[in-house]
Structure formats: C-alpha cells, structure tokens
Amino acid sequence: EIVMTQSPATLSVSPGERATLSCRASQSVSSNLAWYQQKPGQAPRLLIYGASTRATGIPARFSGSGSGTEFTLTISSLQSEDCAVYYCQQYNNWLSLTFGGGTKVEIK
Amino acid sequence: QVQLVESGGGVVQPGRSLRLSCAASGFTFSSYGMHWVRQAPGKGLEWVAVISYDGSSKYYADSVKGRFTISRDNSKNTLYLQMNSLRAEDTAVFYCAKEGGSGSYTGAWGQGTLVTVSS
C-alpha cells in the first residue's frame, strides 16, 4: 500500500497570506495525485488532479505542484472561506486509492 | 450536473448487515468507475472499494475484504455496497464517488450516509 503523509497537521495563516501544504508518498505516484477540500459537515470537494490541474470552478489562488513522491498545494492569498481540512490522494495504484491524514487550515 | 445521492445508512447491531445505495444522475453512469469512501467520526478519509464501469472488476481495502461487496446496476444508474458482519469500527459516513474524466481520482462525491454500528 502506498502511504501518503501530509504536513503540517494544522496550519495557521493570516488572511491574504500564502498557505503551503505538503504531501509525501512512500513511493512514486508519478503525477497521479489529487487534492480535496473538506469543510465541516460537507463532502470533500476536488480541487486539483494530475498534481497541478485545477478542477472546474476552482479559484486560481489554488495551485498544485510536484511529481514522484513530493507534492505541494499552495493557496496564494488565503480567504476566510478557505478554512477547511485538505487531503491529498494518490491514484497511481487505482486498485487501492490512499489518502493522506489531512491538513487543517485555519485563520490566524 | 453530476448528482450522487446515497441512502441506506442507519443504526445496526454488530454482526448484522446493511446495504447502501447511491443513485447517480447528470452523467453517463455506465461509462465511469465508481468508488465508496468512508470517514469515521472526527477522522480522515478511507477508501473502501472500487468497481469498474461495467462491473467486471472490483477491488477492496483490506479492512473490508471478505465482508463488503460493491456492485452496480447500470440500467438503474445505481451503485451498491453490501456490508456484512459489521463491526463497531465500521461506524462512519459512507460516500459514493465518481471517477474523474482523466483518471481514477474521485471527481465528484455524494453527500454521504451515516452508518452506526452499535448494540
């Protein structure tokens, strides 16, 4: 099983500042990496797939980068509505998708 | 637009069975693989199972293998999850999710249905 590790567990960022979230895979997943946003009481929402492609309707302040085992989600200018838990997911092994443990983003 | 609506959750005793359903609309259901993903209260996301677009291939997480069965009825645009021998640790919100258009990521999700396993 490919293990996904996210850091930090919690990130406190001032409004308008940049937030940088990390995700590491235990083995290469190429660019088969997605990011999701989940707000309390809601289902996860796809933000990024293919490591760097924004899903339909996702604001340009969200960007993804990386390949292989190291990935980053960047929120360029944090808005209050961006407070949520963010998960990375590898789908390189489609027989067994795996998620990271999540990063909670909060307003400082 | 894509809509996925889960149903069938509820409170069930340990060792008993439950079947979840997911009604799909807004896309060609028979063209996409489908997943079940669960989330225990206050915890992260755990992938449960996947089924190919035609139902010919099915794969499961080790934690549910041999107890859960994923299936689909393309004539009814519906995905199922049969859960047997339920345990307390199966308590979670269960989400169905549609594969993305360019990969097996989970591109669209339902709102989830809560399964509580308790005596």
Interface residues (C-beta under 8 A of the other chain):
Chain A: E1 N32 A34 Y36 Q38 Q42 A43 P44 R45 L46 Y49 G50 A55 Y87 Q89 Y91 W94 L95 S96 L97 T98 F99 G100 G101 G102
Chain B: G33 H35 V37 G44 L45 E46 W47 V50 Y59 A61 D62 Y95 G100 S102 G103 S104 Y105 T106 G107 A108 W109 G110 Q111 G112
